[in-house]
Amino acid sequence: MTKSALQVARAAYAPKLPKALQGAVAIAEGEKTQSVADQAEIEKLFPNTYGMPLLTFESAKEQADLPQVNVGVILSGGQAPGGHNVISGIYDGLKKLNQANKIYGFLGGPGGLVDNEYMELTDEIIDEYRNTGGFDIIGSGRTKLEEEWQFDKGAENCKALDINAIVIIGGDDSNTNACVLAEYYLQKGNGIQVVGCPKTIDGDLKNEMIETSFGFDTACKVYSELIGNIMRDANSAKKYWHFIKLMGRSASHIGLECALQTQPNACIISEEVEQKAQTLGEVVDDLAKVIAKRAANGEDFGVALIPEGLVEFIPEMKTLIAELNDLLAEGTDKAETFQALRKSERLAWVAKHITPESAEVFTSLPEGIATQLTLDRDPHGNVQVSKIETEKLLIEMVEKRLKKMNKAGEYVGKFSAQNHFFGYEGRCAAPSNFDADYCYSLGYTASVLLSEGKSGYMSSVRNTTAPAEEWIAGGVPVTMMMNMEKRHGHMKPVIQKALVELDGKPFKAFAAKRDEWAVKTSFVYPGPIQYFGPTEVCDPTTKTLEIEQA
Ligand code: FBP
C-alpha cells in the first residue's frame, strides 16, 4: 500500500493513555447499578448481566497473573474515525497482559462472526493501521445479531478458533445486541465473554458514564473545516446561500457542535423543532425570516446548517414516516405488493394505504423526497435519513416563501442557493489527537475487562477534557443504559439514544448567540485538523464536551 507522508509520520504517534492503564492495573468495584428506566422488565430479561457494579481501573503495584484470552473483534455499523486505534489498543493491551493472547478480526461486521469470516491480527497488520482513519483493517457491516441461531453459530465459530471473548465496536443498537449476546452466552454457560465499545460519529451514544462516542470529535472537526471554507467563500462572493445538511441520523449533536465551532447564520436543531411541534412550513418561515433580515442589510448570502434527521422530528412528517414504516415493514404482504408495483405506480398506491392526513402531507412533497421516504429501511428498521435530500427540499420551499414575502413587501433581495451534504467526508478521516488517544484507551480498557473475565460491560473512559493522563477508565454494565422501546411493533430492551438536550449547556450556549450570528456575519474558520504542533491547537476536544464539563 502506498502511504502518504502524513500516514508515515502519523504511524509513529504514540497515543496517550490514562495513568491507570500505563502500568499494572487493578479493578475497583463500585456501586451496583440499575437501568435508566423499566428496571423490573430489564432485570427479568437480563438475569445474569443486570445490576453488575461499575468498574474503575486503578494503578497497581504488580500485575496479577491473568489467564489467556483469545479475542474476536467486530466493527459494526457506520465508520467512525479511530476504529483502528480501538483495535490497536485491544491488541497492545492483550499482548501486554499475556503474550500468548490471540486477537482475531471478524470480517465485514457482525455477519463475519456468523459466517466464520475472520483473520488473525498480527504485529505487522496492526502497525499498518495505527492512527489511520477507516474501518478497512477488517471491514464493517450492518448485519443485526439478534436471532438465537446466529448466537449459536457465532459460539460454534468461536469455539473452533478457541476464542473466548468478543469485542463489539458499535453504536447504541450494536451495543444493545452485544449485551443480549453476553447474556445469552452466560445463560448457556459457554464461557464466551462479550464487551462493547462506544462508536458513532452521531454522538448519540452518550450518558453519565460514556461522555462521548468515538469519532464524533474528528468528524465534527472535518465538517467544521469544510463549513468554514464554505463560509469564507460565501463571505468573499457574497452571492449564495449555502444549505448544508450534516450527518448524524436522528440526533442534532453534529449540527450543534459544528455551529458552536463555526457560528453560522442558521442551524436547525431537530430536537427543538419537535419540542415546539413546528410544522415544515414554520421551519421554512424561520429560515426565510433570517434570509430577509440579512437581505435588508444588503447581505444576500449566508450559511444554514440542517441536521440529517430533521424530517423525522417534524410532527406531521414523523407520523407519516411511522405509517410508512408499518406499511412497508419487511416481510409483510403489503410490502411485497409495494415492491411488485411499477415505480410509477408506487406513490399513488402508498397514498391510498395511509391515513388521509398523512396522505395529504405525502402528496404535497416533491416527488423525489416522497420516493426517498419509501426506500428500504436499514437492518434496524430505521429510515435511511442520509438518503433524504432535506437540504434541497428546504431550498425549494424557502424560495417559494421568499417570493410570497416579496409580493407582500416583506423581502427585497436576490436568493440564490447551493446545497451540500457532509457525511461520508468525515467518517474515515485520520483520527484527531483526541480520538487517537480516546480510541486507543477504549480498546486498552476493553482488553483489561476481558482479561479480568468481565462480560456485558462497555468500555468507559471519562474526564475527557482533562489531559489524557487524568482520564478515568473502567467498565459500565450495558444494562445500566437500557430502557424499553417499541421496535418493529414490539417492546424491546435498548440503550437509550441520547438526543440534544434543550436544557443542556451546549444548546443553551448556542441559543444565546444564534440571533446575533443570524444577522451579523460572525463566521469562524477552524481550518484543518492539526496533528503536530502546540497542544492548544492539536489536543482540545469538542466544544460540546468543553462546555458540558466547564
Ligand atoms: P452508525 O450509527 O452506525 O455509527 O452510523 C452513523 C451514520 O454515519 C449516520 O450518521 C448515517 O445516517 C448512517 O451512518 C449512514 O449509513 P450508511 O453508511 O449505511 O449509508
Residues whose N, C-alpha, C, O or C-beta is under 5 A from the ligand:
A	BS01	FBP	S76 G77 G78 G171 K199 T200 I201 D202 M247 G248 R249 S386
